[in-house]
Amino acid sequence: MIRMKMKPKCLACHKELSLFSRLARHRFCSEQHEQAYMAELEELALERLGCARATLAVVQHRQRVLNSEEEARHLENASPLLRPIA
């Protein structure tokens, strides 16, 4: 079986890393590429967090609606003595 070892590439531009970068276990070919990659990663993380918050707000709203509908049904079926006075 022939085993080919892939050479590490810059995470930003996908260029093959230099020997020195590989020996130092760097993941980027330059500091600028690392900064750009991290900035993009941070932006994506914040976007994802915003989506998660929006989803949570929708779920909480639906739960409140379901709870109020359930409470209304419960009151409709309750004994007249337990119903609130209008």
C-alpha positions in Angstrom: 0.0 0.0 0.0 1.3 3.4 -0.9 1.0 6.0 1.8 1.1 9.6 0.8 1.6 12.2 3.6 -0.2 15.4 3.0 1.9 18.5 3.6 0.2 21.1 5.9 -1.3 24.1 4.2 -2.1 27.6 5.4 -5.7 27.7 6.8 -6.3 31.0 5.1 -4.9 30.7 1.6 -4.3 26.9 1.4 -0.7 27.4 0.2 1.8 24.8 1.3 3.6 25.9 4.4 7.3 26.3 4.4 9.6 23.9 6.1 10.2 26.3 9.0 6.5 26.8 9.5 5.9 23.1 9.5 8.7 22.5 12.0 7.3 25.3 14.3 3.8 23.8 13.9 2.4 27.0 12.5 -1.0 26.8 10.7 -0.6 30.0 8.6 2.0 31.2 6.1 2.0 34.7 7.6 0.8 36.7 10.6 -1.6 38.7 8.3 -3.3 35.4 7.2 -3.6 34.3 10.8 -5.2 37.7 11.8 -7.6 37.6 8.9 -8.6 34.0 9.6 -9.1 34.7 13.3 -11.2 37.9 12.5 -13.4 35.9 10.1 -13.7 33.1 12.7 -14.7 35.6 15.3 -17.3 37.2 13.0 -18.8 33.7 12.2 -18.9 32.9 15.9 -20.8 36.1 16.7 -23.2 35.5 13.8 -23.9 32.0 15.1 -24.4 33.3 18.6 -26.9 35.8 17.2 -28.8 33.0 15.4 -28.9 30.9 18.6 -30.3 33.8 20.5 -33.0 34.4 17.9 -33.9 30.7 17.9 -34.1 30.8 21.7 -36.4 33.8 21.6 -38.7 32.0 19.2 -38.8 28.8 21.3 -39.5 30.8 24.5 -42.3 32.7 22.7 -43.9 29.5 21.5 -43.7 28.0 25.0 -45.4 31.0 26.5 -48.2 30.7 23.8 -48.6 27.0 24.5 -48.7 27.6 28.2 -51.3 30.3 27.9 -53.4 28.1 25.6 -53.1 25.2 28.0 -54.1 27.4 30.9 -57.1 28.7 29.0 -58.2 25.1 28.2 -57.8 24.2 31.8 -59.9 27.1 33.0 -62.6 26.2 30.4 -62.8 22.7 31.8 -62.5 23.7 35.5 -65.3 23.8 37.9 -67.3 27.0 37.9 -66.1 27.6 41.5 -62.5 27.7 40.3 -63.0 30.0 37.3 -61.9 33.6 37.8 -64.7 36.2 38.3 -65.1 38.3 35.2 
